[in-house]
């Protein structure tokens, strides 16, 4: 048996599927669908991601989904205008927008309504 040619997809849990749908579809503007009480994000590049409810849910303590953008400053400004709050982390040097600019891609973190960590990043 081999899985090398099998279609694979990622998934993560939330505590409220309806709030997740509203956030991902309306706030972030992603294409979504709901079937069998599961939410699917239809991401660019054909990368579907499954979101499922979990009764004893605990938010991830790491970044579960990264969105690569061409202009992080413009993206952060647009997302802030849509109500997204960017996180600040102790020990991370972040500018007034919450963008970390040292040692890798430019990156800014935010959370979904369940508290899962996501990011927007711009490659150098």
MOPAC internal coordinates of N, CA, C and O (Angstrom, degrees):
PM7 1SCF
backbone

  N    0.0000 0     0.00 0     0.00 0    0    0    0
  C    1.4589 1     0.00 0     0.00 0    1    0    0
  C    1.5301 1   108.51 1     0.00 0    2    1    0
  O    1.2310 1   120.71 1   -39.43 1    3    2    1
  N    1.3311 1   116.25 1   140.57 1    3    2    1
  C    1.4565 1   121.15 1   176.59 1    5    3    2
  C    1.5275 1   109.57 1  -139.44 1    6    5    3
  O    1.2310 1   121.34 1   -34.12 1    7    6    5
  N    1.2938 1   115.05 1   145.88 1    7    6    5
  C    1.4657 1   120.33 1   179.50 1    9    7    6
  C    1.5206 1   111.98 1  -106.56 1   10    9    7
  O    1.2310 1   119.54 1  -179.08 1   11   10    9
  N    1.3319 1   118.49 1     0.92 1   11   10    9
  C    1.4608 1   120.91 1  -172.59 1   13   11   10
  C    1.5210 1   113.86 1   -60.59 1   14   13   11
  O    1.2310 1   119.09 1   153.10 1   15   14   13
  N    1.3040 1   119.34 1   -26.90 1   15   14   13
  C    1.4605 1   121.91 1   179.86 1   17   15   14
  C    1.5268 1   112.79 1  -107.37 1   18   17   15
  O    1.2310 1   120.79 1  -169.20 1   19   18   17
  N    1.3221 1   116.10 1    10.80 1   19   18   17
  C    1.4603 1   121.36 1  -179.00 1   21   19   18
  C    1.5195 1   109.88 1   -87.23 1   22   21   19
  O    1.2310 1   120.48 1   -43.75 1   23   22   21
  N    1.3172 1   116.69 1   136.25 1   23   22   21
  C    1.4591 1   121.09 1   175.50 1   25   23   22
  C    1.5202 1   108.94 1   -63.84 1   26   25   23
  O    1.2310 1   120.59 1   -49.05 1   27   26   25
  N    1.3114 1   116.47 1   130.95 1   27   26   25
  C    1.4656 1   120.94 1   179.58 1   29   27   26
  C    1.5225 1   109.03 1  -125.08 1   30   29   27
  O    1.2310 1   120.74 1   -23.51 1   31   30   29
  N    1.3055 1   116.19 1   156.49 1   31   30   29
  C    1.4621 1   121.14 1   177.47 1   33   31   30
  C    1.5137 1   108.14 1  -149.14 1   34   33   31
  O    1.2310 1   121.27 1   -20.21 1   35   34   33
  N    1.3197 1   115.17 1   159.79 1   35   34   33
  C    1.4608 1   121.32 1   178.99 1   37   35   34
  C    1.5172 1   109.76 1   -95.83 1   38   37   35
  O    1.2310 1   121.23 1   -15.78 1   39   38   37
  N    1.3185 1   115.25 1   164.22 1   39   38   37
  C    1.4507 1   121.10 1   176.30 1   41   39   38
  C    1.5089 1   110.95 1  -156.15 1   42   41   39
  O    1.2310 1   121.45 1   -22.41 1   43   42   41
  N    1.3157 1   114.84 1   157.59 1   43   42   41
  C    1.4586 1   120.64 1   174.66 1   45   43   42
  C    1.5189 1   109.31 1  -153.53 1   46   45   43
  O    1.2310 1   121.21 1   -16.30 1   47   46   45
  N    1.3276 1   115.30 1   163.70 1   47   46   45
  C    1.4631 1   121.40 1  -174.64 1   49   47   46
  C    1.5181 1   111.99 1  -100.40 1   50   49   47
  O    1.2310 1   121.52 1   -22.32 1   51   50   49
  N    1.3232 1   114.69 1   157.68 1   51   50   49
  C    1.4651 1   124.10 1   172.47 1   53   51   50
  C    1.5170 1   107.91 1  -140.04 1   54   53   51
  O    1.2310 1   120.61 1   -12.18 1   55   54   53
  N    1.3226 1   116.44 1   167.82 1   55   54   53
  C    1.4591 1   120.00 1   178.33 1   57   55   54
  C    1.5264 1   112.79 1   -95.67 1   58   57   55
  O    1.2310 1   119.74 1   164.86 1   59   58   57
  N    1.3466 1   118.11 1   -15.14 1   59   58   57
  C    1.4595 1   121.76 1  -178.16 1   61   59   58
  C    1.5264 1   108.45 1  -145.45 1   62   61   59
  O    1.2310 1   120.61 1   -75.80 1   63   62   61
  N    1.3231 1   116.43 1   104.20 1   63   62   61
  C    1.4599 1   121.35 1  -175.74 1   65   63   62
  C    1.5272 1   112.53 1   -64.88 1   66   65   63
  O    1.2310 1   119.79 1   143.79 1   67   66   65
  N    1.3244 1   118.01 1   -36.21 1   67   66   65
  C    1.4617 1   120.86 1  -179.65 1   69   67   66
  C    1.5348 1   110.98 1   -66.38 1   70   69   67
  O    1.2310 1   120.28 1   136.12 1   71   70   69
  N    1.3282 1   117.08 1   -43.88 1   71   70   69
  C    1.4691 1   119.69 1   177.14 1   73   71   70
  C    1.5251 1   110.53 1   -63.64 1   74   73   71
  O    1.2310 1   120.45 1   141.97 1   75   74   73
  N    1.3281 1   116.74 1   -38.03 1   75   74   73
  C    1.4651 1   120.65 1   177.62 1   77   75   74
  C    1.5257 1   110.08 1   -63.02 1   78   77   75
  O    1.2310 1   119.97 1   134.68 1   79   78   77
  N    1.3300 1   117.66 1   -45.32 1   79   78   77
  C    1.4641 1   120.82 1   179.54 1   81   79   78
  C    1.5151 1   110.98 1   -59.62 1   82   81   79
  O    1.2310 1   120.28 1   134.32 1   83   82   81
  N    1.3302 1   117.08 1   -45.68 1   83   82   81
  C    1.4604 1   120.67 1   179.73 1   85   83   82
  C    1.5296 1   110.96 1   -61.10 1   86   85   83
  O    1.2310 1   120.24 1   136.81 1   87   86   85
  N    1.3250 1   117.14 1   -43.19 1   87   86   85
  C    1.4597 1   120.91 1  -179.01 1   89   87   86
  C    1.5242 1   111.46 1   -65.79 1   90   89   87
  O    1.2310 1   120.59 1   127.61 1   91   90   89
  N    1.3196 1   116.48 1   -52.39 1   91   90   89
  C    1.4609 1   119.58 1  -175.02 1   93   91   90
  C    1.5301 1   112.08 1   -70.24 1   94   93   91
  O    1.2310 1   119.78 1   140.71 1   95   94   93
  N    1.3205 1   118.03 1   -39.29 1   95   94   93
  C    1.4645 1   120.79 1  -178.34 1   97   95   94
  C    1.5196 1   112.34 1   -81.54 1   98   97   95
  O    1.2310 1   120.44 1   131.26 1   99   98   97
  N    1.3256 1   116.77 1   -48.74 1   99   98   97
  C    1.4627 1   119.45 1  -172.64 1  101   99   98
  C    1.5228 1   112.93 1   -88.61 1  102  101   99
  O    1.2310 1   119.67 1   131.37 1  103  102  101
  N    1.3191 1   118.24 1   -48.63 1  103  102  101
  C    1.4602 1   120.34 1  -177.85 1  105  103  102
  C    1.5258 1   111.42 1   -72.96 1  106  105  103
  O    1.2310 1   120.33 1   131.56 1  107  106  105
  N    1.3437 1   116.97 1   -48.44 1  107  106  105
  C    1.4622 1   119.88 1  -178.69 1  109  107  106
  C    1.5251 1   113.24 1   -87.66 1  110  109  107
  O    1.2310 1   120.07 1   162.60 1  111  110  109
  N    1.3174 1   117.47 1   -17.40 1  111  110  109
  C    1.4642 1   120.96 1   177.51 1  113  111  110
  C    1.5163 1   114.66 1    75.53 1  114  113  111
  O    1.2310 1   120.18 1  -154.98 1  115  114  113
  N    1.3271 1   117.26 1    25.02 1  115  114  113
  C    1.4631 1   120.60 1   180.00 1  117  115  114
  C    1.5202 1   110.96 1   -84.10 1  118  117  115
  O    1.2310 1   120.70 1   -26.39 1  119  118  117
  N    1.3224 1   116.27 1   153.61 1  119  118  117
  C    1.4562 1   121.42 1   173.09 1  121  119  118
  C    1.5198 1   108.11 1   -76.08 1  122  121  119
  O    1.2310 1   120.91 1   -50.30 1  123  122  121
  N    1.3220 1   115.87 1   129.70 1  123  122  121
  C    1.4580 1   121.37 1  -178.97 1  125  123  122
  C    1.5162 1   110.48 1  -135.07 1  126  125  123
  O    1.2310 1   121.01 1   -17.49 1  127  126  125
  N    1.3195 1   115.67 1   162.51 1  127  126  125
  C    1.4563 1   121.59 1   169.99 1  129  127  126
  C    1.5250 1   107.62 1  -147.02 1  130  129  127
  O    1.2310 1   121.32 1   -23.83 1  131  130  129
  N    1.3305 1   115.09 1   156.17 1  131  130  129
  C    1.4568 1   121.05 1   178.87 1  133  131  130
  C    1.5202 1   107.60 1  -124.87 1  134  133  131
  O    1.2310 1   120.96 1   -50.25 1  135  134  133
  N    1.3204 1   115.77 1   129.75 1  135  134  133
  C    1.4654 1   121.90 1   175.18 1  137  135  134
  C    1.5164 1   107.91 1  -151.35 1  138  137  135
  O    1.2310 1   120.93 1   -41.49 1  139  138  137
  N    1.3229 1   115.83 1   138.51 1  139  138  137
  C    1.4729 1   121.73 1   177.40 1  141  139  138
  C    1.5250 1   112.13 1    55.05 1  142  141  139
  O    1.2310 1   120.43 1  -140.47 1  143  142  141
  N    1.3212 1   116.78 1    39.53 1  143  142  141
  C    1.4633 1   122.99 1   179.96 1  145  143  142
  C    1.5300 1   112.67 1    59.41 1  146  145  143
  O    1.2310 1   120.52 1  -148.43 1  147  146  145
  N    1.3287 1   116.61 1    31.57 1  147  146  145
  C    1.4560 1   123.26 1   175.92 1  149  147  146
  C    1.5233 1   108.34 1  -128.73 1  150  149  147
  O    1.2310 1   120.63 1   -36.71 1  151  150  149
  N    1.3007 1   116.40 1   143.29 1  151  150  149
  C    1.4583 1   122.62 1   178.17 1  153  151  150
  C    1.5218 1   108.25 1  -103.05 1  154  153  151
  O    1.2310 1   120.54 1   -45.97 1  155  154  153
  N    1.3300 1   116.57 1   134.03 1  155  154  153
  C    1.4564 1   120.38 1   175.38 1  157  155  154
  C    1.5158 1   108.91 1  -117.48 1  158  157  155
  O    1.2310 1   121.12 1   -51.03 1  159  158  157
  N    1.3421 1   115.47 1   128.97 1  159  158  157
  C    1.4564 1   121.87 1   171.19 1  161  159  158
  C    1.5179 1   106.57 1   -90.72 1  162  161  159
  O    1.2310 1   120.64 1   -53.36 1  163  162  161
  N    1.3286 1   116.39 1   126.64 1  163  162  161
  C    1.4609 1   121.33 1   177.69 1  165  163  162
  C    1.5261 1   106.41 1  -100.92 1  166  165  163
  O    1.2310 1   121.18 1   -85.39 1  167  166  165
  N    1.3276 1   115.35 1    94.61 1  167  166  165
  C    1.4507 1   121.84 1  -172.75 1  169  167  166
  C    1.5261 1   111.28 1   -90.17 1  170  169  167
  O    1.2310 1   120.87 1   -21.69 1  171  170  169
  N    1.3121 1   115.93 1   158.31 1  171  170  169
  C    1.4570 1   121.73 1   178.37 1  173  171  170
  C    1.5221 1   109.65 1   -55.45 1  174  173  171
  O    1.2310 1   120.71 1   -34.18 1  175  174  173
  N    1.3164 1   116.25 1   145.82 1  175  174  173
  C    1.4546 1   120.49 1  -179.96 1  177  175  174
  C    1.5147 1   113.32 1    83.60 1  178  177  175
  O    1.2310 1   120.30 1  -169.55 1  179  178  177
  N    1.3453 1   117.04 1    10.45 1  179  178  177
  C    1.4514 1   120.47 1   178.41 1  181  179  178
  C    1.5146 1   113.86 1    71.02 1  182  181  179
  O    1.2310 1   120.39 1  -150.73 1  183  182  181
  N    1.3168 1   116.86 1    29.27 1  183  182  181
  C    1.4678 1   121.85 1  -177.20 1  185  183  182
  C    1.5277 1   109.97 1  -101.83 1  186  185  183
  O    1.2310 1   120.54 1   -99.42 1  187  186  185
  N    1.3078 1   116.58 1    80.58 1  187  186  185
  C    1.4655 1   119.52 1   176.87 1  189  187  186
  C    1.5231 1   110.17 1   -66.37 1  190  189  187
  O    1.2310 1   121.28 1   -36.31 1  191  190  189
  N    1.3252 1   115.16 1   143.69 1  191  190  189
  C    1.4581 1   121.88 1   177.45 1  193  191  190
  C    1.5217 1   107.63 1  -130.87 1  194  193  191
  O    1.2310 1   120.73 1   -52.01 1  195  194  193
  N    1.3076 1   116.21 1   127.99 1  195  194  193
  C    1.4571 1   122.81 1  -177.48 1  197  195  194
  C    1.5229 1   110.20 1   -90.80 1  198  197  195
  O    1.2310 1   120.54 1   -45.14 1  199  198  197
  N    1.3224 1   116.57 1   134.86 1  199  198  197
  C    1.4621 1   122.14 1   174.37 1  201  199  198
  C    1.5215 1   107.39 1  -119.72 1  202  201  199
  O    1.2310 1   121.06 1   -51.81 1  203  202  201
  N    1.3164 1   115.58 1   128.19 1  203  202  201
  C    1.4590 1   120.10 1  -174.89 1  205  203  202
  C    1.5309 1   110.20 1  -129.54 1  206  205  203
  O    1.2310 1   120.54 1   -31.81 1  207  206  205
  N    1.3336 1   116.57 1   148.19 1  207  206  205
  C    1.4665 1   119.76 1   177.29 1  209  207  206
  C    1.5232 1   110.10 1   -77.26 1  210  209  207
  O    1.2310 1   121.41 1   -35.16 1  211  210  209
  N    1.3194 1   114.91 1   144.84 1  211  210  209
  C    1.4672 1   120.45 1   179.06 1  213  211  210
  C    1.5248 1   107.49 1  -137.87 1  214  213  211
  O    1.2310 1   119.70 1   -61.49 1  215  214  213
  N    1.3277 1   118.18 1   118.51 1  215  214  213
  C    1.4682 1   121.27 1  -175.33 1  217  215  214
  C    1.5250 1   114.54 1   -58.78 1  218  217  215
  O    1.2310 1   119.71 1   139.61 1  219  218  217
  N    1.3254 1   118.16 1   -40.39 1  219  218  217
  C    1.4589 1   120.80 1  -178.58 1  221  219  218
  C    1.5320 1   110.95 1  -100.96 1  222  221  219
  O    1.2310 1   121.34 1  -142.60 1  223  222  221
  N    1.3135 1   115.04 1    37.40 1  223  222  221
  C    1.4646 1   123.81 1  -174.61 1  225  223  222
  C    1.5282 1   113.02 1   -56.88 1  226  225  223
  O    1.2310 1   121.43 1   -40.35 1  227  226  225
  N    1.3254 1   114.88 1   139.65 1  227  226  225
  C    1.4590 1   123.65 1   170.81 1  229  227  226
  C    1.5272 1   105.87 1  -132.86 1  230  229  227
  O    1.2310 1   119.05 1   -51.10 1  231  230  229
  N    1.3446 1   119.43 1   128.90 1  231  230  229
  C    1.4641 1   120.56 1  -178.05 1  233  231  230
  C    1.5273 1   112.36 1   -60.77 1  234  233  231
  O    1.2310 1   121.11 1   -31.63 1  235  234  233
  N    1.3099 1   115.48 1   148.37 1  235  234  233
  C    1.4612 1   121.02 1   175.44 1  237  235  234
  C    1.5246 1   109.39 1   -65.16 1  238  237  235
  O    1.2310 1   120.50 1   -35.25 1  239  238  237
  N    1.3127 1   116.64 1   144.75 1  239  238  237
  C    1.4666 1   121.67 1   179.55 1  241  239  238
  C    1.5256 1   111.06 1   -99.79 1  242  241  239
  O    1.2310 1   120.52 1  -166.80 1  243  242  241
  N    1.3004 1   116.62 1    13.20 1  243  242  241
  C    1.4607 1   123.71 1  -179.51 1  245  243  242
  C    1.5290 1   107.92 1  -137.41 1  246  245  243
  O    1.2310 1   120.40 1   -11.51 1  247  246  245
  N    1.3193 1   116.84 1   168.49 1  247  246  245
  C    1.4671 1   121.10 1  -179.02 1  249  247  246
  C    1.5234 1   109.16 1   -73.89 1  250  249  247
  O    1.2310 1   120.57 1   -59.08 1  251  250  249
  N    1.3413 1   116.52 1   120.92 1  251  250  249
  C    1.4609 1   120.49 1  -177.44 1  253  251  250
  C    1.5229 1   113.31 1   -94.67 1  254  253  251
  O    1.2310 1   120.58 1   159.72 1  255  254  253
  N    1.3386 1   116.50 1   -20.28 1  255  254  253
  C    1.4632 1   119.64 1  -176.41 1  257  255  254
  C    1.5178 1   108.54 1  -152.58 1  258  257  255
  O    1.2310 1   120.69 1   -50.86 1  259  258  257
  N    1.3342 1   116.29 1   129.14 1  259  258  257
  C    1.4643 1   122.75 1   179.19 1  261  259  258
  C    1.5281 1   108.98 1  -115.59 1  262  261  259
  O    1.2310 1   120.86 1   -44.33 1  263  262  261
  N    1.3120 1   115.96 1   135.67 1  263  262  261
  C    1.4552 1   121.86 1   176.53 1  265  263  262
  C    1.5259 1   107.93 1  -111.87 1  266  265  263
  O    1.2310 1   120.29 1   -65.57 1  267  266  265
  N    1.3306 1   117.06 1   114.43 1  267  266  265
  C    1.4577 1   120.92 1   179.03 1  269  267  266
  C    1.5270 1   108.81 1   -82.65 1  270  269  267
  O    1.2310 1   120.82 1   -52.83 1  271  270  269
  N    1.3326 1   116.03 1   127.17 1  271  270  269
  C    1.4598 1   122.10 1  -177.24 1  273  271  270
  C    1.5272 1   109.82 1  -124.47 1  274  273  271
  O    1.2310 1   120.85 1   -20.64 1  275  274  273
  N    1.3298 1   115.97 1   159.36 1  275  274  273
  C    1.4661 1   121.23 1   179.12 1  277  275  274
  C    1.5199 1   112.67 1   -81.39 1  278  277  275
  O    1.2310 1   120.51 1   147.58 1  279  278  277
  N    1.3366 1   116.63 1   -32.42 1  279  278  277
  C    1.4693 1   121.31 1  -176.23 1  281  279  278
  C    1.5238 1   108.20 1  -136.15 1  282  281  279
  O    1.2310 1   120.70 1   -84.29 1  283  282  281
  N    1.3204 1   116.26 1    95.71 1  283  282  281
  C    1.4641 1   120.05 1  -174.18 1  285  283  282
  C    1.5187 1   111.95 1   -65.44 1  286  285  283
  O    1.2310 1   119.76 1   142.07 1  287  286  285
  N    1.3144 1   118.06 1   -37.93 1  287  286  285
  C    1.4677 1   119.58 1  -178.76 1  289  287  286
  C    1.5241 1   110.65 1   -63.15 1  290  289  287
  O    1.2310 1   119.99 1   133.70 1  291  290  289
  N    1.3164 1   117.63 1   -46.30 1  291  290  289
  C    1.4591 1   121.52 1   178.49 1  293  291  290
  C    1.5320 1   110.36 1   -62.89 1  294  293  291
  O    1.2310 1   120.50 1   136.99 1  295  294  293
  N    1.3394 1   116.65 1   -43.01 1  295  294  293
  C    1.4639 1   120.66 1  -179.79 1  297  295  294
  C    1.5204 1   111.39 1   -63.19 1  298  297  295
  O    1.2310 1   120.13 1   134.36 1  299  298  297
  N    1.3339 1   117.36 1   -45.64 1  299  298  297
  C    1.4674 1   121.10 1   179.56 1  301  299  298
  C    1.5230 1   109.98 1   -62.05 1  302  301  299
  O    1.2310 1   120.15 1   136.76 1  303  302  301
  N    1.3216 1   117.32 1   -43.24 1  303  302  301
  C    1.4642 1   120.32 1   178.77 1  305  303  302
  C    1.5299 1   111.34 1   -61.81 1  306  305  303
  O    1.2310 1   120.16 1   135.35 1  307  306  305
  N    1.3327 1   117.30 1   -44.65 1  307  306  305
  C    1.4715 1   120.87 1   179.86 1  309  307  306
  C    1.5331 1   111.05 1   -65.22 1  310  309  307
  O    1.2310 1   120.62 1   138.28 1  311  310  309
  N    1.3289 1   116.42 1   -41.72 1  311  310  309
  C    1.4623 1   119.39 1  -179.98 1  313  311  310
  C    1.5218 1   111.10 1   -67.95 1  314  313  311
  O    1.2310 1   120.23 1   141.45 1  315  314  313
  N    1.3281 1   117.17 1   -38.55 1  315  314  313
  C    1.4675 1   120.55 1   176.91 1  317  315  314
  C    1.5174 1   110.07 1   -60.93 1  318  317  315
  O    1.2310 1   120.29 1   138.55 1  319  318  317
  N    1.3209 1   117.06 1   -41.45 1  319  318  317
  C    1.4696 1   121.32 1   177.98 1  321  319  318
  C    1.5267 1   111.45 1   -63.45 1  322  321  319
  O    1.2310 1   120.09 1   154.54 1  323  322  321
  N    1.3268 1   117.43 1   -25.46 1  323  322  321
  C    1.4710 1   122.02 1   178.71 1  325  323  322
  C    1.5250 1   112.44 1   -89.45 1  326  325  323
  O    1.2310 1   120.47 1  -176.07 1  327  326  325
  N    1.3460 1   116.70 1     3.93 1  327  326  325
  C    1.4508 1   120.51 1   175.41 1  329  327  326
  C    1.5188 1   115.66 1    99.68 1  330  329  327
  O    1.2310 1   119.88 1  -175.88 1  331  330  329
  N    1.3263 1   117.83 1     4.12 1  331  330  329
  C    1.4607 1   120.05 1   178.44 1  333  331  330
  C    1.5238 1   108.66 1   -78.75 1  334  333  331
  O    1.2310 1   120.80 1   -46.59 1  335  334  333
  N    1.3325 1   116.07 1   133.41 1  335  334  333
  C    1.4631 1   122.24 1   178.82 1  337  335  334
  C    1.5205 1   107.99 1  -104.78 1  338  337  335
  O    1.2310 1   120.80 1   -53.67 1  339  338  337
  N    1.3235 1   116.08 1   126.33 1  339  338  337
  C    1.4521 1   120.55 1   179.93 1  341  339  338
  C    1.5212 1   110.11 1   -88.77 1  342  341  339
  O    1.2310 1   121.48 1   -40.63 1  343  342  341
  N    1.3256 1   114.77 1   139.37 1  343  342  341
  C    1.4538 1   122.71 1  -174.51 1  345  343  342
  C    1.5256 1   111.39 1   -80.94 1  346  345  343
  O    1.2310 1   121.45 1   -25.66 1  347  346  345
  N    1.3032 1   114.84 1   154.34 1  347  346  345
  C    1.4651 1   122.31 1   173.19 1  349  347  346
  C    1.5238 1   106.63 1  -124.19 1  350  349  347
  O    1.2310 1   121.05 1   -45.58 1  351  350  349
  N    1.3176 1   115.60 1   134.42 1  351  350  349
  C    1.4572 1   120.85 1  -177.05 1  353  351  350
  C    1.5207 1   110.05 1  -119.85 1  354  353  351
  O    1.2310 1   120.98 1   -44.59 1  355  354  353
  N    1.3346 1   115.74 1   135.41 1  355  354  353
  C    1.4621 1   121.10 1   176.47 1  357  355  354
  C    1.5235 1   109.27 1   -58.08 1  358  357  355
  O    1.2310 1   121.14 1   -43.46 1  359  358  357
  N    1.3174 1   115.42 1   136.54 1  359  358  357
  C    1.4515 1   120.59 1   177.57 1  361  359  358
  C    1.5140 1   114.81 1    84.79 1  362  361  359
  O    1.2310 1   120.18 1   172.66 1  363  362  361
  N    1.3288 1   117.26 1    -7.34 1  363  362  361
  C    1.4657 1   121.38 1   177.90 1  365  363  362
  C    1.5201 1   107.97 1  -103.04 1  366  365  363
  O    1.2310 1   120.76 1   -53.38 1  367  366  365
  N    1.3172 1   116.15 1   126.62 1  367  366  365
  C    1.4599 1   119.87 1   177.40 1  369  367  366
  C    1.5225 1   108.05 1   -81.79 1  370  369  367
  O    1.2310 1   121.30 1   -70.17 1  371  370  369
  N    1.3389 1   115.12 1   109.83 1  371  370  369
  C    1.4569 1   121.75 1  -178.82 1  373  371  370
  C    1.5251 1   108.33 1  -124.35 1  374  373  371
  O    1.2310 1   120.99 1   -34.67 1  375  374  373
  N    1.3249 1   115.72 1   145.33 1  375  374  373
  C    1.4605 1   119.33 1   179.78 1  377  375  374
  C    1.5287 1   110.73 1   -79.73 1  378  377  375
  O    1.2310 1   120.49 1     7.59 1  379  378  377
  N    1.3298 1   116.67 1  -172.41 1  379  378  377
  C    1.4645 1   121.13 1  -176.26 1  381  379  378
  C    1.5253 1   113.26 1   -62.89 1  382  381  379
  O    1.2310 1   119.89 1   157.95 1  383  382  381
  N    1.3370 1   117.81 1   -22.05 1  383  382  381
  C    1.4652 1   121.39 1   177.16 1  385  383  382
  C    1.5330 1   112.13 1   -86.45 1  386  385  383
  O    1.2310 1   120.80 1   167.03 1  387  386  385
  N    1.3384 1   116.07 1   -12.97 1  387  386  385
  C    1.4591 1   120.53 1  -175.56 1  389  387  386
  C    1.5153 1   112.47 1    96.24 1  390  389  387
  O    1.2310 1   119.88 1  -167.89 1  391  390  389
  N    1.3355 1   117.84 1    12.11 1  391  390  389
  C    1.4653 1   122.19 1  -178.07 1  393  391  390
  C    1.5282 1   109.69 1   -87.87 1  394  393  391
  O    1.2310 1   121.32 1   -52.97 1  395  394  393
  N    1.3147 1   115.08 1   127.03 1  395  394  393
  C    1.4671 1   121.88 1   174.95 1  397  395  394
  C    1.5318 1   106.88 1   -89.47 1  398  397  395
  O    1.2310 1   120.25 1   -53.30 1  399  398  397
  N    1.3322 1   117.13 1   126.70 1  399  398  397
  C    1.4585 1   121.43 1  -171.20 1  401  399  398
  C    1.5232 1   113.87 1  -118.15 1  402  401  399
  O    1.2310 1   119.05 1  -171.68 1  403  402  401
  N    1.3118 1   119.43 1     8.32 1  403  402  401
  C    1.4658 1   121.71 1  -172.25 1  405  403  402
  C    1.5296 1   110.58 1  -116.10 1  406  405  403
  O    1.2310 1   120.60 1   -46.92 1  407  406  405
  N    1.3299 1   116.46 1   133.08 1  407  406  405
  C    1.4574 1   121.61 1   169.06 1  409  407  406
  C    1.5110 1   116.55 1    74.41 1  410  409  407
  O    1.2310 1   119.75 1  -137.08 1  411  410  409
  N    1.2983 1   118.08 1    42.92 1  411  410  409
  C    1.4627 1   120.39 1   177.91 1  413  411  410
  C    1.5071 1   110.39 1   145.93 1  414  413  411
  O    1.2310 1   120.64 1    22.26 1  415  414  413
  N    1.3302 1   116.38 1  -157.74 1  415  414  413
  C    1.4578 1   118.22 1   178.78 1  417  415  414
  C    1.5332 1   110.55 1   -67.28 1  418  417  415
  O    1.2310 1   120.60 1   -25.32 1  419  418  417
  N    1.3138 1   116.46 1   154.68 1  419  418  417
  C    1.4643 1   120.10 1   169.98 1  421  419  418
  C    1.5219 1   106.19 1   -66.14 1  422  421  419
  O    1.2310 1   120.15 1   -46.46 1  423  422  421
  N    1.3324 1   117.31 1   133.54 1  423  422  421
  C    1.4614 1   119.73 1  -174.86 1  425  423  422
  C    1.5237 1   110.38 1  -147.26 1  426  425  423
  O    1.2310 1   121.32 1   -36.28 1  427  426  425
  N    1.3335 1   115.08 1   143.72 1  427  426  425
  C    1.4648 1   122.12 1   175.45 1  429  427  426
  C    1.5248 1   107.25 1  -137.43 1  430  429  427
  O    1.2310 1   120.99 1   -45.13 1  431  430  429
  N    1.3351 1   115.72 1   134.87 1  431  430  429
  C    1.4554 1   121.57 1  -175.28 1  433  431  430
  C    1.5292 1   111.41 1  -105.76 1  434  433  431
  O    1.2310 1   121.13 1   -32.02 1  435  434  433
  N    1.3158 1   115.44 1   147.98 1  435  434  433
  C    1.4650 1   122.80 1   175.37 1  437  435  434
  C    1.5182 1   107.26 1  -147.93 1  438  437  435
  O    1.2310 1   120.55 1   -10.91 1  439  438  437
  N    1.3209 1   116.55 1   169.09 1  439  438  437
  C    1.4613 1   119.81 1  -179.89 1  441  439  438
  C    1.5154 1   111.07 1  -121.10 1  442  441  439
  O    1.2310 1   121.51 1   -24.09 1  443  442  441
  N    1.3230 1   114.71 1   155.91 1  443  442  441
  C    1.4616 1   119.89 1   172.04 1  445  443  442
  C    1.5250 1   108.03 1   -85.28 1  446  445  443
  O    1.2310 1   119.08 1    -4.83 1  447  446  445
  N    1.3286 1   119.37 1   175.17 1  447  446  445
  C    1.4706 1   120.37 1  -177.45 1  449  447  446
  C    1.5287 1   114.04 1   -59.51 1  450  449  447
  O    1.2310 1   120.03 1   157.51 1  451  450  449
  N    1.3291 1   117.55 1   -22.49 1  451  450  449
  C    1.4585 1   121.16 1   179.04 1  453  451  450
  C    1.5238 1   112.22 1   -84.39 1  454  453  451
  O    1.2310 1   120.11 1   170.76 1  455  454  453
  N    1.3286 1   117.40 1    -9.24 1  455  454  453
  C    1.4514 1   121.14 1  -179.48 1  457  455  454
  C    1.5225 1   114.45 1    96.18 1  458  457  455
  O    1.2310 1   119.88 1  -177.47 1  459  458  457
  N    1.3402 1   117.83 1     2.53 1  459  458  457
  C    1.4582 1   120.88 1   175.42 1  461  459  458
  C    1.5258 1   109.48 1   -68.11 1  462  461  459
  O    1.2310 1   120.45 1   -37.86 1  463  462  461
  N    1.3299 1   116.75 1   142.14 1  463  462  461
  C    1.4610 1   121.97 1  -176.80 1  465  463  462
  C    1.5286 1   110.44 1   -90.74 1  466  465  463
  O    1.2310 1   121.45 1   -48.00 1  467  466  465
  N    1.3316 1   114.84 1   132.00 1  467  466  465
  C    1.4572 1   122.99 1   176.53 1  469  467  466
  C    1.5234 1   107.85 1  -128.72 1  470  469  467
  O    1.2310 1   120.22 1   -10.70 1  471  470  469
  N    1.3265 1   117.19 1   169.30 1  471  470  469
  C    1.4571 1   119.26 1   177.27 1  473  471  470
  C    1.5072 1   111.36 1  -146.34 1  474  473  471
  O    1.2310 1   121.80 1   -20.52 1  475  474  473
  N    1.3134 1   114.17 1   159.48 1  475  474  473
  C    1.4569 1   122.73 1   162.88 1  477  475  474
  C    1.5155 1   104.81 1  -113.72 1  478  477  475
  O    1.2310 1   120.67 1   -40.66 1  479  478  477
  N    1.3171 1   116.32 1   139.34 1  479  478  477
  C    1.4565 1   119.14 1   179.75 1  481  479  478
  C    1.5183 1   110.62 1  -142.55 1  482  481  479
  O    1.2310 1   122.02 1   -27.62 1  483  482  481
  N    1.3233 1   113.74 1   152.38 1  483  482  481
  C    1.4643 1   121.26 1   178.69 1  485  483  482
  C    1.5229 1   107.49 1  -125.12 1  486  485  483
  O    1.2310 1   121.11 1   -56.85 1  487  486  485
  N    1.3246 1   115.48 1   123.15 1  487  486  485
  C    1.4599 1   120.40 1   178.16 1  489  487  486
  C    1.5310 1   109.37 1   -71.33 1  490  489  487
  O    1.2310 1   120.51 1   -32.13 1  491  490  489
  N    1.3435 1   116.63 1   147.87 1  491  490  489
  C    1.4810 1   118.98 1   179.13 1  493  491  490
  C    1.5228 1   111.94 1   -66.57 1  494  493  491
  O    1.2310 1   120.10 1   180.00 1  495  494  493

